[in-house]
Amino acid sequence: AAAEKLAAAEGALVAQAARVVMAKGRAFHVDHVRLWVLLGAGLSDSYVVDGFVMTRGPEGVTKKIEGGCNVAVFPNGVDLEDTETKGTALFTTASELGTYAKGQENMVKDLIDGLAAAGVNVIVSGASIGDLAMHYLDSHNILVIKSLSKFEIKRAATSVGAVPIAKVRAPTAKEMGHCDSVAMSEIGSQKVTLFKVAVGKHSGISTIV
């Protein structure tokens, strides 16, 4: 009897998660239901998140965005692009060095200002974020979450309907993803970032916690 109750409870969770991703006649795919296992609790504590759970907290000072999130996904990180060939810059005076540094700073500022002007307030990055870029992202209150897993990046993009962009630039309307909130939470002493949609709406991915 206990085993039957356990199986029924497990089945109910799976069915609920499947209904989330099959809304509006969408085809079901096993990758659209994720399972995140935490130690120290039981099946009765499990629940379904209508959205995606990333297994780390945000990078900057902004930890929560609510009331509508515009998500841009950059698998190659957020910073100025490296040149294809290496070169050497020779500075003969301090003013030349200062001018070069100021030029780099202005380029990063213009890059981040462009993202903010496009309405981006959440960024998912697949590589490191430069310190200067992080400074300007924080100044615009843009939440930044980093993951080195290409699979996690892909699932995050699927959950919000975003298109991963190789080069850092302002995304088009079709490339930008959307959800209702992105916020850091703590589940079982583990810091996570939850991508959630409101009741009545449906995400591309559901997560069983």
LINDA-V619687 format. One record per backbone hydrogen bond with DSSP energy under -1.0 kcal/mol. CO is the residue of the C=O (numbers start at 1). NH is the residue of the N-H. Records with the same first field share a line. If there is no record, write none. Layout:
# LINDA-V619687
CO = NH  NH
This chain:
# LINDA-V619687
1 = 5
2 = 6
3 = 7
4 = 8
5 = 9
6 = 10
7 = 11
8 = 12
9 = 13
10 = 14
11 = 15
12 = 16
13 = 17
14 = 18
15 = 19
16 = 20
17 = 21
18 = 22
23 = 26
29 = 32
30 = 33
32 = 206
34 = 208
42 = 45
43 = 46
47 = 209
49 = 51  207
50 = 197
52 = 195
54 = 56  193
63 = 184
65 = 182
69 = 179
70 = 121  122
71 = 177
72 = 124
73 = 165
74 = 77  126
78 = 130
93 = 97
94 = 98
95 = 99
96 = 100
97 = 101
98 = 102
99 = 103
100 = 104
101 = 105
102 = 106
103 = 107
104 = 108
105 = 109
106 = 110
107 = 111
108 = 112
109 = 113
110 = 114
111 = 115
112 = 116
113 = 117
114 = 118
115 = 120
116 = 119
121 = 143
122 = 72
123 = 145
124 = 74
125 = 147
130 = 134
131 = 135
132 = 136
133 = 137
134 = 138
135 = 139
136 = 140
137 = 142
138 = 141
143 = 123
144 = 59
145 = 125
149 = 153
150 = 154
151 = 155
152 = 156
153 = 157
154 = 158
155 = 159
156 = 160
157 = 161  162
159 = 204
160 = 178
172 = 176
175 = 163
177 = 71
179 = 69
180 = 68
181 = 196
182 = 65
183 = 194
185 = 192
187 = 190
190 = 187
192 = 185
193 = 54
194 = 183
195 = 52
196 = 180  181
198 = 201
206 = 34
207 = 49
208 = 36
